[in-house]
Amino acid sequence: MFRFSQFFSVFILFCSIIFQAEAQKAKYWIIFTDKDVHAKSVISEKCIENRRVLALQENQFSDLPVSDIYVKSLQSIDVQLLIKSKWLNAVSANLSESQFNEVKKLGFVKEIIPIDAQTILTKIDKKSDDNLRVDFVMKQIGIEHFLEAGLNGNGINIGVIDAGFYGANDNQTLKHLFDRKQILGVKDYVNPKKKDYFGERESASDFHGTEVLNAITGRDFKENIQIGLATNANFYLARTDSGNKEFRGEEDNWLAAMEWMDSLGVRLINTSLGYAKGFSNPKESYTPEQMDGKTSVIARAAKMAVDEKGIVLVVSAGNEGDESSWRIVSTPADVDGVIAVGATNELGMKMGYSSIGPEFLTYMKPNVSCFSLFGTSLAAPVLTGFVACVMQANPTLTNKEIRSILEKSANLYPYGNNFIGFGIPNAKRALNLAVKKSLPEIQSRIVEVAENEKQIEIPMAEGDIAVVFHKKNATHVVTQESVKVKNNFVSIKRNSSIKQTTIMTQKEVIEVIWQNP
């Protein structure tokens, strides 16, 4: 497998080591009420000199250290501190829900502020799920609608083809898979003689599949934290990537795993692997022109899987969006019929690293996207869990129907682009489509700008933030930006290189067509 980016590999190694002990916790700033005014400030003479030059107060309250007494009090109740900030008069720490409740009662604690934007507290209408804590992406896609419908992937078999599942059996958020015997089969195509699939580690990449599995099905039932959607699905796992070197032979492993899963009747498969450049032998690396959906062995196999086998194949788009020499999706995300998933930020804009669709393709890539700070490898499994819930709602859906449901339920539909596809799928809309209920039209409209007009003003609610995609044609984005509404308008100026502009808010999508001057 070509590792999508160096930073992601490092993150996975670090995150996975911590995750096993801290998966049930969220990160917070713990703000203290006061400081010891008699404590000694630790600032340099150069710092003091700079303040004198700038006419600033030389000795500042924010220079005083945080109270050592408060720090020791937190440590005495097993709160593991991460960072001390004298400026904020605070410490950061990972807290479980029980620790959070205990810390907020302490007299010297002024406030507790969440740090991790991915973790929020939300209440679900179902009483059993009150105070359920979920990742930001879960709220982004509307997890509450799946929960209210009782959908959790029950009865769906999911295949995961990845780089290894080291530590999965010791992971608190995957405990249910082993307790309920939801893992039906495991194969290691890199090391067929391996006996201990979860306890034997061969490379740093062996954590990758564990993180992917968490994003599909992770749930800590003790702490009431949900990470993935398909908590009741069954799984077949395959390791096809060695991690120690990158070579095209890994594509053969992948093909063998696909055939194995197909033979077992698995209809839904996630693979957060991709092949592009960066092979150990440079001669094996692909060129951008070869990301055409038909050149690579893995692309041919993926095409057969979706066209002939009826498999729903969900793959990560790739993390080369910031690399000027590449930028585009890797294979098999380039295949028509495969659901390629990109990554967005909280606003719904493409994350910089998220790979885009090549302009030479005649079909949309990526197909859809969702929030992920750490790579499209963790965006694809989120939507794999999403698909499992849709399949549970209507098991008769074909893979083409499922792909269509994802796209039509997304917030940018029908004005998709090669940055985020049709955008972020929504559970409520997807369920209505899955059971073929009447579906309200997405609030979308076309605005044509006359050739003599230099700009357009779109009325919107004050304080809203619009995401704007400037495009050279209907689907290919040149630039993206977020614009805050001022004076109840969003103003977009004409640019000679821009033919169409998509404006996306929380309530509607507006397609602006600039008539030729």
Steps between C-alpha positions, in 0.01 A plus 500: 500500500623845422483694824287802421721740696790490739320696768215250503729202562662679792158597631369146482799366693468765769122500513470123515737467793303758693160394370489166677521667840326826418232412243224560752629847586476846350750783525423815703654817635452520878498870592603592855342774709820672615877487538755531775592868467817436699630246252802596291460589133739335259569741217827603342668837502446512126126462556503787749705712260251437219214611724680818590557582135136434420381693807336190645461409864821327604357267764174341399261273685512255207873448567428328831499120487189294563452393858703194587245420771219484243712285270576251777132492600404394146776241488380356831171401332681338206458785253791474259606851403625580151587869475528778761413850380591795720335733248164322527560410866401152399610146431387268224403141569309204362191444715248223509140599567533401866824699535337799332220496755747466788734776382227756440401475868846607621500844661810620315360410156341800330406342167552191285526560125503224234810503280439222249260629232421142403340414833181667613223417741158441355172373632296258293122479532520134599533491879753220490732723300478810715839668533644289221834646401592488133766625261426822312462305178219296654296815557602634160337206323199483735562191714186569706278398209666158477474454876134600508432245225687230693764464228847381592608272215333194652502206258750667263835333428781750438839423354799713598813476289786685662852502639448312825282482809757500776355558846136477391423235760630724780320812382215605728296642213521171307432276797147425382629340180687236698247456779218443250718309251426751222832435325418203278831456323854638474771445237853633472613500137836654586593237756272197448671314785400758758298352786441801723330752271451760772800457728789457256636825362727518195500868406378841613215469249347205684290747701336643188227243461416523869434873465291437189300234682436745781365758256255242364379334819672647807294540816588514868182373663634560850570870447216544247723626220432414136766533231355298212149426375500126428535373857297182437648402163711189446849524354748320280850646525789472256854631527642561154766766563844426641579851620874439474517565127268614223468282191236411246483147632281639777233555238498125442445446873212745481344315207531168684328650804218637284445158348501338844241744635284474189502121533361541852218723378635826641325789324660798676877547503712786631856555388696800620795406283606667179772477239658787314864602528763438765569130441824356636601438140430831321443312175182355650351840583201615299463824310203734552369410153467138610240589763235440235301222665625226272880485492605351834437139598314617807281728287405213273417282800296778660309556178415132485395502864247779452378414150492122510493402866264768631741597777471839669863611508584803716853636467701798621565763232862561601703759687698663220284809458781730613765341279533711186661213309197275556188644678256243353339183636695176510386163372250333560323826592522587129254225403150588379252327731730498802396737780806722548489706819677832551553700819349832610551739788224603740353746248484246219799628302753257359787432736821609332647150493187336355560387141288640218347343192705511178363733237531232232244271664145518365347406837507654848789436737491504794137396526432635849696632798482543876698651785842357578799674650737215439460373148243362261592159643278587795228667292427193286426267794258753651292481183543122487310491828249740345448261209455206738210682666342576163535135396341390826207734432450347154700181428368482141690809382758447227847649524408756233192602698705533816757721330220713360340531845826621652545761229140620496488529879813717507489872572650619169273298273437552210800732454785261576863582430842338486594635846239334724274319254134552590601594852401356836227230508211546740346206685141628496497560126678171433242304699213664316664410171575145617140420588376696199301752698412840361801724530482879519698668228841620609493876530704588195476755226682639200583868468619631166710817501466721195815567300511869597475435876828506692382326816202331663358544849318206656272583795569281804455503875739728687787311659468192279810362332480396135741260333581612147646288218627698200503275191637510147201292388213310657713268714867603513592730785769766468479634856283467811437742783275563798315832512325648802172669424511876559205738479285199409686442172775289353670691222682310223698688235539392138828335400576441134639151568192392696196373309290369790498551877332282759390666825417257780333591828337287767160553336557503124732466204516774237662450161615826344554498124704789366387592149787574262580874485 
